[in-house]
Amino acid sequence: MGTAILVTNPPDQLPPAFYAAPSAVTRRSMRDWWIVLHPPYTLWHLSYVVIGACLAPHVDGERMAATLVAFFLAVGVGAHALDELHGRPLRTSIPGWALTVAAVASLAGAVGLGLVGVARVGPGLAVFIVVGVVLALGYNLELLGGRLHNDATFALAWGAFPVLTAYYAQTRALRVPAVVAAAAAFGLSCAQRHLSTPARNLRRRAIAVDGTITMRDGRNLHLDSRVLLAPLEAALRTMAWSLVALAVAMAAARLTTW
């Protein structure tokens, strides 16, 4: 039989995210902002914008670029700044006022771009602007008693919604291809949560890991935080960069002669 072991992992032993730059390499302030931006996840969800836009029969490059910038401001900066402001899950030392300014300015910038888009696309785009602001504030600030802070809302807001918004910005309509792609983005975002939630718990909340895996041949595989994190974060990295590659391929196919 295998012998159980106790491996203690102090909360500060592991960085709060796998993409956190080591303190010895970068200044703390730069490192903190890098983590808050969640680069792999931000690129992942911006990929949905490109995919949604490229499903349109005719792709307007300027509209796609504007939609990308708006989502980067709203999600990459604004929503992530609000998330760190609410509970400090990343344990950064960024002042609260700086996070507030970043969140307000970026969300205002995203709304401003959206309003410019309304003049070109039509009033229907205003609905997407309102929904986007509600989702960003409701999810990240855990408004309404946290009712919007769940896996389904995350998958809707960060997966399906970017696809539908980008497609509508191109076509002024929602058609079957966009809805099906949005369903796929919803599912992929759910998978992301199923992987990232236990990874976050190990990095940010766990103080000890206790156990072994006993193989049929009698070998004992000792468990610790890094052993448990490895497959979770390898899958997250692979999915993130695969979605980015898919988005780049679709944009190249629709906007260039390669």
HELIX and SHEET records of a PDB file:
HELIX    1   1 ARG A   28  LEU A   37  1                                  10    
HELIX    2   2 PRO A   39  CYS A   54  1                                  16    
HELIX    3   3 GLY A   61  PHE A   71  1                                  11    
HELIX    4   4 PHE A   72  ALA A   79  3                                   8    
HELIX    5   5 HIS A   80  LEU A   85  1                                   6    
HELIX    6   6 GLY A   96  VAL A  121  1                                  26    
HELIX    7   7 GLY A  124  ASN A  140  1                                  17    
HELIX    8   8 LEU A  143  GLY A  146  1                                   4    
HELIX    9   9 ASP A  151  ALA A  155  1                                   5    
HELIX   10  10 LEU A  156  ALA A  160  3                                   5    
HELIX   11  11 PHE A  161  THR A  171  1                                  11    
HELIX   12  12 VAL A  176  ARG A  200  1                                  25    
HELIX   13  13 ASN A  201  ARG A  205  3                                   5    
HELIX   14  14 SER A  225  LEU A  255  1                                  31    
SHEET    1   A 2 LEU A   6  THR A   8  0                                        
SHEET    2   A 2 ALA A 208  ASP A 210 -1                                        
SHEET    1   B 2 THR A 212  THR A 214  0                                        
SHEET    2   B 2 ASN A 220  HIS A 222 -1                                        
END                                                                             
